[in-house]
Amino acid sequence: MAVTIAVSNQKGGVGKTTTTLNLAVGLVKMGYRVLAVDLDPQYNLTLGLQVDTDLPAERTVAALFQ
């Protein structure tokens, strides 16, 4: 069964990305399969997970919302 967890807040700088990153890593270490979706144009979660960011700008999730 799939479970969805969302971390959100209107205010910036409250630890949403850090919470998401640590939650995702913790769940993976417990043996769960995790999909972390980074919708922030600054892609800090992507950088924190050390994902390759050499994609063209038009191939990002942020570009879908423009």
Secondary structure as UniProt FT lines:
FT   HELIX           16..29
FT   TURN            30..31
FT   TURN            41..42
FT   HELIX           44..48
FT   TURN            49..50
FT   HELIX           57..59
FT   HELIX           61..64
//
